[in-house]
Amino acid sequence: MKPSMCWIIYNGNLNSAKFTDFAQWMARAAEDAGITPILIKNNELLPLLHERKLLLAGKETELPAFVIFGDKDLFLARQLELLGIPVYNSAETIERCDHKGKMYQALAAQGLPLPKTIIAPKIFHTLSNDDHLALFTAHLSFPLVIKEAYGSFGMQVYLVHNETELREKVAALGATEYIVQEMITSSWGKDIRLNVVGGQVIAAMQRSSETDFRANITAGGRSMPYDPSDEEVALAIACASAVNAAFAGVDLLFGPDGSPIVCEINSNAHIRSIYECTQIDVAPAMIAHIQSDLARRNGMIG
């Protein structure tokens, strides 16, 4: 039996076209596949815990066959899963990708190539000392990159040129969680984005910037279609597998010898930019993969 209705969750407090655009884009793909989509803001559907029961506050309709979760509200995603609803991507995948420290640990555990990375110590309240900075500079050379644990679109990422800047940035971050990485200078201002769906690369583009070490389009980068090598394809697929992602936007850097290095994995990758660059619509492949996965779960295939 094919699924007839799905929910598409998106953030109700971020008034950006990027978030509503993704939800509407996925809704069109669902409709084309004969599935009725219902768009729901995360602040319209809350986890309700009452009398030893898991409930949902704010939605009185029947539960969907599945949920496309275009947000990072982990408690809501987990509540839906605990109610027996398949969620794409899963709460576990979103959590791994959303926190950069967790993401890089998952990648390193699989032996995947990534920049040398140090996860900063947990700090409560205000910064009382900076003894750990000596460990940063003992293992990493300037310039180095500081990334806040939570951040998207290349934001909350900082280039640090010397020890003075390092101390100033760490002091400014205070108790904010962050990681510190070597700067891959061979990939300055350029990277590639590969959209992986169901263990296959569906589309790829190269992004570049002439004015910034970051290549993100939101930060002013430009894009062009890209034909990835077998090594890049294999690495992108391995990255998605490492975080158990049904679909993901995998960003790779160009290593000094030309081999790919993982930059990051996006479990909630927006798909308009890659469509405008490549004319490849990733959404139908995402819906098709969900349908296939639901059939597998129901014992209809495999």
Disulfide bonds with the S-S distance in Angstrom:
none
